[in-house]
Amino acid sequence: MENAKGRKPKVVLYPRHINQPPIPGLTEDDFAIYASYQINAGGMFVGLLKVVRKTDSRLLFPYEGAASIGPFRNKFEAVRAAEDLGREIVAGDLRTPEL
């Protein structure tokens, strides 16, 4: 779906207030995992991932210096790898919250 200017809409994340203190998540429901894929220059599939802690709108992934997810032979492998990494990040933040 495109808007009037011919651009695809962007994913709108939860707004973060500048002075909001960090609030750790208590369950997996306190996180949003957005997994997708893209095709790189070599024709291979690379996973794309965003992980957001909804309690305080903190973006946990991607972060500066994060390795790419892939490449893979098909889009299903790329998305599955991104989802698996997203679940690992959520589990890690539940154990030891990044504050």
N, C-alpha and C positions, 0 to 999 in steps of 0.2 A: 504494500500500500504506500503510495507516495502522497506528499502534500502538494499544495498549489504551486510550489516552486520546483517540483520535480525531485525533491529529496526524500529519502526514506526517513521515517521518524526514528529518533534515537531512544535507547532505553533510558528512562528517567529513574535514577536511583533515589533512595530516600534522602531528603534534604538533611544536611548536617549543619548544625549551628556551631559557630566558631568557639564559643565558650562552653559548649556542652561537655561535661565530664564523660570519660569512657565508662560504658556500662557493659559488663560481660554478658554474653548469652548464657542461658541456663539449659536450653534444649536445642535440638537440631532445628526446631521451628523458628528459632531466633535468627536464622541465617537464610540468605537467598543465594542460590547457586545458579548462575547463568552459563550454560555450556553450549558451544557451537563449534564451527569449523570454518576454515578458509583454505583455498588452494594456493600453494606457494608457486614461485616462478618455475620450479621443476615439475609441476603437475602433481605434486604430492599433497596430501591433506594434513593440515596442522590444526590441533585443537585450540580453541579460544575459551577463556574462562574468566569469569568475574565472580568473586565471593564477597558478599556484603553482610556484615553483622547488623541486623535490623534494629537492635536495641539502641545503638548509638550511631548508626549509618557509617560505620568504619569500613573502608574498602580493604579487605585482607589480601586479595589477589586480583589483578596482577600488582606486583610491586617492582620497584626499580631493580633491574638485574635478574629478574625471574627468567629461567630457561624456557625456551619454547616447548610446546607439548607436541612431540612428533619429530619427524614426519611419519605418516601412515599411508598405507595403500588405498584406503577407502574412508569415506566420511564417517561411517559407523564406528570404526576403530578410533578415529580422532575424537569424536564426541564422547565415546565411552571412557577414553583416557582422561579427558577433561573432567567428566563427571566424577571419576574415581579420585582424581587429584582434589577436586572440590570437597568431596566427602572427607578426605584425609585432612585437609586444612580445617574444616569444621570440627572434626574430632580433636585435632591438636589444640584449637582455640578453646574448646570446651574443657580440656585438661589443664591448659596453661593459657589463660586469656592474654592477648596482646593489648596492653593498656597504655 
